[in-house]
């Protein structure tokens, strides 16, 4: 198999009815990309709607963000994301659901994205996500009918962090609580502290500060295979 990882980014560009813009959080794409790309992995991008993905956190003072943004090949890829129907799950060794508040609206109910994640996992691949990216996991079920996260240690943007950014009443649900409802063994650190959890080929990170660590943990899991 060619060394490929599928990155999933949101198509949703508004925080509820606040009118505030959102999208995928650039640092949560660029930092894992930097780790995996340097290790020789080809990265493809998919979003619920395909095409140009809305970006949030466009901080080009961050050298890794700038490196990604100015990479012509990858800039083109993220401006022309695949649709879920164009993805062949068997082509990928891992899937990574990037965060950004937009994911809370268009990841959880997207059956096509859930099916891609399930197939990659059941093919022996790695499933990973950071910050709000684990919203994609709340409805992923395996062939045996169990939730993917059930009984596994999981990490994501915490309820305390959602309160801290004053969006706890705006998001459709609190991600930490929903993952716990699905049987996840939720781990967390304090506000904005890096935290990465790995359990049975599932890699999750708490917040933007955890994005590079998620990339490194995914690479470590891939190197075991």
C-alpha positions as CSV (number, residue, x, y, z in Angstrom):
1,X,0.0,0.0,0.0
2,X,1.2,3.5,-0.8
3,X,1.8,5.4,2.4
4,X,-1.3,7.5,2.6
5,X,-3.3,9.3,5.3
6,X,-6.8,10.8,4.9
7,X,-7.4,14.2,6.6
8,X,-11.0,15.1,7.1
9,X,-11.9,18.8,7.4
10,X,-15.2,20.6,8.0
11,X,-17.3,22.3,5.3
12,X,-19.2,24.3,7.9
13,X,-18.3,28.0,8.2
14,X,-20.6,29.5,10.9
15,X,-20.8,29.0,14.7
16,X,-24.5,28.2,15.1
17,X,-26.7,31.4,14.7
18,X,-24.0,33.7,16.1
19,X,-22.9,34.8,12.6
20,X,-19.3,34.2,13.7
21,X,-17.1,32.5,11.1
22,X,-15.5,29.1,11.7
23,X,-14.0,26.2,9.7
24,X,-11.2,23.8,10.1
25,X,-8.5,25.1,12.5
26,X,-5.3,25.6,10.5
27,X,-2.8,24.6,13.2
28,X,-4.8,21.3,13.7
29,X,-4.2,20.4,10.1
30,X,-0.7,21.9,9.5
31,X,1.1,20.4,12.6
32,X,0.0,16.7,12.0
33,X,0.6,17.2,8.3
34,X,4.1,18.4,9.0
35,X,4.9,15.3,11.0
36,X,3.4,12.8,8.6
37,X,4.5,14.5,5.4
38,X,8.1,14.6,6.7
39,X,7.8,10.8,7.4
40,X,7.0,10.2,3.7
41,X,3.2,10.0,3.9
42,X,1.0,11.4,1.2
43,X,-2.0,13.3,2.7
44,X,-5.4,13.6,0.9
45,X,-8.2,15.8,2.1
46,X,-11.9,15.2,2.2
47,X,-14.8,17.3,3.6
48,X,-18.5,16.7,3.9
49,X,-19.3,18.9,0.8
50,X,-16.0,18.6,-1.0
51,X,-14.3,21.6,-2.7
52,X,-12.9,24.6,-0.8
53,X,-12.8,24.1,2.9
54,X,-13.3,27.2,5.2
55,X,-10.3,28.0,7.4
56,X,-10.2,29.3,10.9
57,X,-7.1,30.3,13.0
58,X,-5.2,31.6,9.9
59,X,-2.1,32.5,11.9
60,X,0.8,32.7,9.5
61,X,3.2,33.8,12.2
62,X,3.2,30.1,13.1
63,X,6.0,28.8,11.0
64,X,4.4,25.4,10.4
65,X,1.1,27.0,9.4
66,X,3.0,29.2,6.9
67,X,4.9,26.1,5.6
68,X,1.6,24.3,4.9
69,X,-0.2,27.3,3.5
70,X,2.6,28.2,1.1
71,X,3.1,24.6,-0.1
72,X,1.5,24.9,-3.5
73,X,0.5,21.2,-3.8
74,X,-1.2,21.0,-0.4
75,X,-2.7,24.4,-0.6
76,X,-4.4,23.3,-3.8
77,X,-5.5,20.0,-2.1
78,X,-7.2,21.8,0.8
79,X,-8.9,24.3,-1.6
80,X,-10.2,21.3,-3.6
81,X,-11.1,18.7,-1.1
82,X,-12.6,15.3,-2.1
83,X,-16.2,14.4,-1.4
84,X,-16.7,11.3,0.7
85,X,-18.0,9.4,-2.3
86,X,-14.6,9.9,-4.0
87,X,-12.7,8.3,-1.2
88,X,-11.6,4.6,-1.3
89,X,-11.0,3.7,2.3
90,X,-8.7,0.8,1.4
91,X,-6.2,3.2,0.1
92,X,-5.4,4.7,3.5
93,X,-3.4,3.5,6.5
94,X,-5.0,6.1,8.7
95,X,-7.7,8.7,9.0
96,X,-7.4,12.0,10.9
97,X,-10.4,14.2,11.7
98,X,-9.1,17.7,12.2
99,X,-10.8,20.1,14.6
100,X,-12.4,23.5,14.4
101,X,-15.8,24.4,15.7
102,X,-17.4,23.8,12.3
103,X,-17.0,20.1,12.8
104,X,-19.6,20.1,15.5
105,X,-22.3,20.8,12.9
106,X,-21.3,18.6,10.0
107,X,-19.2,15.7,11.3
108,X,-21.5,13.8,13.7
109,X,-24.4,13.0,11.4
110,X,-22.3,12.4,8.2
111,X,-22.8,8.7,7.6
112,X,-20.4,8.6,4.7
113,X,-17.5,9.9,6.8
114,X,-18.4,7.5,9.6
115,X,-18.4,4.6,7.2
116,X,-14.9,5.6,5.9
117,X,-13.6,5.8,9.5
118,X,-15.1,2.4,10.3
119,X,-13.6,0.7,7.2
120,X,-10.1,2.1,7.8
121,X,-10.3,1.0,11.4
122,X,-11.6,-2.5,10.5
123,X,-8.9,-2.8,7.9
124,X,-6.4,-2.5,10.7
125,X,-5.7,1.2,10.2
126,X,-5.4,4.1,12.6
127,X,-8.3,6.4,13.5
128,X,-7.3,9.8,14.9
129,X,-8.8,13.2,15.7
130,X,-8.0,16.4,17.6
131,X,-10.0,19.0,19.5
132,X,-13.5,19.1,18.0
133,X,-12.5,16.5,15.4
134,X,-13.6,13.6,17.7
135,X,-17.2,14.9,17.0
136,X,-16.8,12.7,13.9
137,X,-16.5,9.6,16.2
138,X,-19.7,10.0,18.3
139,X,-21.8,8.0,15.8
140,X,-19.2,5.7,14.3
141,X,-20.2,2.1,15.0
142,X,-18.3,-1.0,14.2
143,X,-19.6,-4.1,12.3
144,X,-20.5,-5.7,15.7
145,X,-22.8,-2.7,16.4
146,X,-20.7,-1.2,19.2
147,X,-19.6,2.4,19.1
148,X,-15.9,2.7,18.1
149,X,-15.2,4.7,21.2
150,X,-17.0,2.3,23.6
151,X,-14.6,1.1,26.3
152,X,-11.7,3.0,24.8
153,X,-9.7,5.8,26.3
154,X,-10.6,9.0,24.5
155,X,-9.6,12.7,24.7
156,X,-11.2,15.8,23.0
157,X,-12.0,19.4,23.6
158,X,-13.3,19.5,27.1
159,X,-16.5,20.9,28.5
160,X,-14.4,23.3,30.6
161,X,-12.6,24.6,27.5
162,X,-16.0,25.0,25.7
163,X,-17.2,27.2,28.7
164,X,-13.9,29.1,28.6
165,X,-14.5,30.1,25.0
166,X,-18.1,30.9,25.8
167,X,-19.5,28.6,23.1
168,X,-21.0,25.9,25.5
169,X,-24.5,27.3,24.7
170,X,-23.8,27.6,21.0
171,X,-22.5,24.2,20.0
172,X,-25.2,21.5,19.3
173,X,-23.8,19.4,22.2
174,X,-20.9,19.2,24.6
175,X,-18.4,16.9,23.0
176,X,-17.0,15.5,26.2
177,X,-20.4,14.5,27.5
178,X,-21.5,12.9,24.2
179,X,-18.4,10.8,24.0
180,X,-19.0,9.6,27.6
181,X,-22.6,8.7,26.6
182,X,-21.1,6.5,23.9
183,X,-19.1,4.6,26.5
184,X,-15.7,6.4,26.0
185,X,-13.3,6.5,28.9
186,X,-12.7,10.2,28.8
187,X,-9.3,11.6,29.8
188,X,-8.4,15.2,30.1
189,X,-5.8,17.8,31.3
190,X,-6.3,21.4,32.3
191,X,-7.3,24.2,29.9
192,X,-5.1,24.4,26.8
193,X,-2.7,21.7,28.1
194,X,-1.4,19.3,25.5
195,X,-3.0,15.9,26.0
196,X,-2.9,12.9,23.6
197,X,-4.6,9.6,24.3
198,X,-3.8,6.3,22.4
199,X,-5.9,3.2,22.8
200,X,-6.2,0.3,20.3
201,X,-5.3,2.2,17.2
202,X,-7.5,5.2,18.3
203,X,-5.5,8.4,18.8
204,X,-7.2,11.5,20.1
205,X,-6.0,14.9,21.3
206,X,-7.6,17.6,23.5
207,X,-7.1,21.0,21.8
208,X,-4.9,22.9,19.3
209,X,-1.9,22.5,21.6
210,X,-2.2,18.7,21.1
211,X,-2.2,18.7,17.3
212,X,1.5,18.0,16.8
213,X,1.4,15.3,19.5
214,X,-1.5,13.6,17.7
215,X,0.5,13.6,14.5
216,X,3.5,12.0,16.3
217,X,1.3,9.4,18.0
218,X,-0.3,8.5,14.7
219,X,3.1,8.1,13.1
220,X,4.2,5.9,16.1
221,X,1.1,3.7,15.6
222,X,1.7,3.4,11.8
223,X,5.3,2.4,12.4
224,X,4.2,-0.5,14.6
225,X,2.4,-2.0,11.6
